Amino acid sequence: MKLTVNLGKNSYPVYIENYILRKAGEVISENFSGKRIMIVSDDNVYPLYGDILEKNLSSSYECHHLVLPHGETTKSFRFLPEIYSAMLKAKISRSDAVIALGGGVIGDLAGFAAASFLRGVKLIQIPTSLLAQVDSSVGGKVAVDLPEGKNLVGAFYQPSAVLIDPFVLNTLNKRYINDGMGEVIKYGCIKDKKLFQILEKHSSFESLRNQLENIIERCVDTKRTVVEQDEFDTGERMLLNFGHTLGHTIEQYYQYSRESHGEAVAIGMYQITLLAQMRGLTQKGIAARILDVTETYGLPCECNLPMKVLTESISLDKKNLDDHLNIVLLHEIGDSYVYPTSIEFFEKYNDLII
């Protein structure tokens, strides 16, 4: 299955196919004609898939690799010099490429390194987590975190290709399958009512597994459509941030050591919808449906924090522009909208435990 993200000179294909990793060299050669490739991965993923990928590529390319520690704390400035040094040692030039082999952390970090090294070398995304496959590998957002917040330094840098192999999800532990389902649910909420209904009809991820390629395709196709309309996140693309305003602050408050990204987004989607219902901005009963489906896929809906501890981080969020905050709400499932407001939207509920 092949989708194309149509962005003029920045267009690129997204391949979704079981076992595509085993023919990665053939697929990559259709989109990249350079000489050298630097594979950036982590210590969970590379032992599983690094050798397979490197052997597949070695007949056509000079391959190098760098393995970093797994986890959100790796997505920081302190690991960038290590990537740049490895690329210099490998003599990576502007005609060469970086492959991000891993989940969202590796995709964002290696992507930012590719965007900034020599002012840009080619980037190929091979996402190995459900979250990265349905969301972060497509769309060209690359970033690193700061102590003050998530993704505060980054760029828009589209890949040359994205290779999605649903089969690799068989090695993901249950928590990180659930983590990815947070983003899947998001796509159902914002744009795809039928997808949300499919999720409601199943009782677990295992019962959904035989539809996984279709689920991934639906999410990627939705993101592709949104990105084509708004590459630089100034309008329609903001809808992809549903649940993220609260979600990012929850992650940051616990220094990325408690809730995963998908778990935090699930909390954010449910809690922002509850607040919107209180104000009459969302149809009644929507929060309950989100609660039911998040619980079905093993995701939390609360973090037991008073709202007031999160408002300071929200004020630093990159979506907070000139004291105007754009938050994403739902009219109903599958129908989302951007609601212009300010930090006062949350301060009004400072005494609530969410």
LINSULTA-V855795 format. One record per backbone hydrogen bond with DSSP energy under -1.0 kcal/mol. CO is the residue of the C=O (numbers start at 1). NH is the residue of the N-H. Records with the same first field share a line. If there is no record, write none. Layout:
# LINSULTA-V855795
CO: NH, NH
This chain:
# LINSULTA-V855795
1: 16
3: 14
5: 7, 12
7: 10
8: 11
12: 5
13: 162
14: 3
15: 164
17: 20
19: 22
20: 23
21: 24
23: 27
24: 28
25: 29
28: 31, 32
35: 62
36: 97
37: 64
38: 99
39: 66
40: 101
41: 68
42: 46
45: 48, 49
46: 50
49: 53
50: 54
51: 55
52: 56
53: 57
54: 58
57: 60, 61
62: 37
64: 39
66: 41
68: 43
71: 74
72: 75
74: 76
75: 145
76: 79
79: 83
80: 84
81: 85
82: 86
83: 87
84: 88
85: 89
86: 90
87: 92
88: 91
93: 96
96: 122
97: 38
98: 124
99: 40
100: 126
102: 128
103: 107
104: 108
105: 109
106: 110
107: 111
108: 112
109: 113
110: 114
111: 115
112: 116
113: 117
114: 121
116: 119
117: 120
122: 98
123: 160
124: 100
125: 163
126: 102
129: 133
130: 134
131: 135
132: 137
135: 138
140: 157
142: 155
144: 153
146: 149
149: 146
153: 144
155: 142
161: 125
162: 15
164: 17
165: 168
166: 169
167: 170
168: 171
169: 172
173: 177
174: 178
175: 179
176: 180
177: 181
178: 182
180: 184
181: 185
182: 186
183: 187
184: 188
185: 189
186: 190
187: 191, 192
189: 334
190: 336
192: 196
193: 197
194: 198
195: 199
196: 200
197: 201
205: 209
208: 211
209: 212
211: 215
212: 216
213: 217
214: 218
215: 219
216: 220
217: 221
218: 222
219: 223
220: 224
221: 225
222: 226
223: 227
224: 228
225: 229
226: 230
230: 233
235: 238
236: 239
237: 240
238: 241
239: 242
241: 244
243: 247
244: 248
246: 250
247: 251
248: 252
249: 253
250: 254
251: 256
252: 255
254: 257
260: 264
261: 265
262: 266
263: 267
264: 268
265: 269
266: 270
267: 271
268: 272
269: 273
270: 274
271: 275
272: 276
273: 277
274: 278
275: 279
276: 281
277: 280
283: 286
285: 289
286: 290
287: 291
288: 292
289: 293
290: 294
291: 295
292: 296
293: 297
294: 299
295: 298
305: 354
306: 309
307: 310, 311
310: 314
311: 315
314: 317
317: 320
319: 321, 326
321: 324
324: 321
325: 341
327: 339
329: 337
331: 283
332: 335
335: 331, 332
337: 329
339: 327
341: 325
342: 345
343: 346, 347
344: 348
346: 349
347: 350
349: 352
350: 308
352: 307
